[in-house]
Amino acid sequence: VEGGAVPAVVPIITANITATAGDLLAVDSAVGPITVTAPSSPGTGAYFRVADIGGNASTNSITIDFGSNSFSGVAGDDFIHDINNESFGFIYTGTTWRVSK
């Protein structure tokens, strides 16, 4: 979703996916862990959000994979989303991805 507009209907994600800037990803990991890959060539200010709408993240975690980009200044780090019914946003500062609650 470009420009920060929220779509009227958000698709439910039940398998691994690559995010694009502006995405709101409603993830249901009931069938197993899911990996969300961050955009690979983000521009400064690129943002996406991941929500555990199935309430299963503590059992089947949702991993955010930042690929060759760093997360909080650390190359090769992933973010493990393992809190049921919680959502997190991620914003690219121009040098690293940061979490935004």
C-alpha positions in Angstrom: 0.0 0.0 0.0 1.8 3.1 -1.2 1.5 6.4 0.6 0.4 5.0 3.9 -3.2 4.4 2.9 -4.8 1.4 4.6 -6.7 -0.9 2.2 -10.3 -1.7 2.8 -9.5 -5.4 2.9 -6.1 -6.7 4.1 -5.2 -10.2 2.8 -4.4 -12.8 5.4 -0.8 -14.1 5.0 -0.3 -17.9 5.8 3.0 -18.5 4.0 6.4 -16.9 3.6 6.2 -13.6 1.8 8.4 -10.6 0.7 7.1 -7.3 2.0 7.0 -4.1 -0.1 7.2 -0.6 1.2 3.9 0.4 2.7 2.6 -3.1 3.3 0.3 -4.0 6.2 0.8 -7.8 6.6 -1.9 -9.6 8.6 -0.1 -12.9 9.4 -1.7 -16.1 10.7 1.0 -18.6 11.6 -1.4 -21.3 12.8 0.1 -23.9 10.4 3.7 -23.1 11.2 6.4 -20.5 11.5 6.4 -17.8 8.8 9.2 -15.6 7.4 8.6 -12.1 6.1 11.4 -10.8 4.0 11.9 -7.0 4.2 12.2 -5.0 1.0 15.7 -5.6 -0.4 16.4 -2.1 -1.8 14.5 0.2 0.5 14.6 4.0 0.2 15.0 6.1 3.3 11.6 6.2 5.1 10.4 2.9 3.6 8.0 1.3 6.1 6.0 -1.9 6.5 4.0 -3.4 9.4 3.5 -7.0 10.5 0.6 -8.1 12.7 -0.1 -11.5 14.3 -3.8 -11.7 13.6 -4.0 -15.4 14.3 -2.7 -15.2 17.9 -0.2 -18.0 17.2 3.2 -16.1 17.2 4.3 -17.5 20.6 4.0 -21.1 19.2 4.8 -20.4 15.5 7.0 -17.3 15.4 7.0 -14.8 12.6 10.6 -14.0 11.5 11.4 -10.8 9.8 14.5 -11.3 7.6 16.3 -8.2 6.6 18.5 -9.9 4.0 21.7 -7.9 3.2 20.4 -4.9 5.1 21.1 -4.4 8.8 18.6 -4.4 11.6 19.2 -1.9 14.4 22.7 -1.5 13.0 23.6 -5.2 13.1 24.2 -6.9 9.8 22.6 -10.4 9.5 20.2 -9.9 12.4 16.6 -11.0 12.1 13.6 -9.9 14.2 11.7 -12.7 15.8 8.0 -11.8 16.4 6.8 -14.2 19.1 4.2 -12.2 21.0 0.6 -13.3 20.3 -1.8 -10.7 18.9 0.9 -8.0 18.6 2.0 -5.9 15.7 5.3 -4.2 14.8 6.3 -1.7 12.2 9.7 -1.4 10.5 11.2 1.7 9.1 14.4 2.1 7.0 16.6 5.0 8.2 18.7 5.1 5.1 21.4 2.9 6.8 19.5 0.3 8.8 16.0 -1.0 9.6 14.5 0.0 13.0 11.4 -1.4 14.8 8.5 1.0 15.4 5.8 -0.1 17.8 
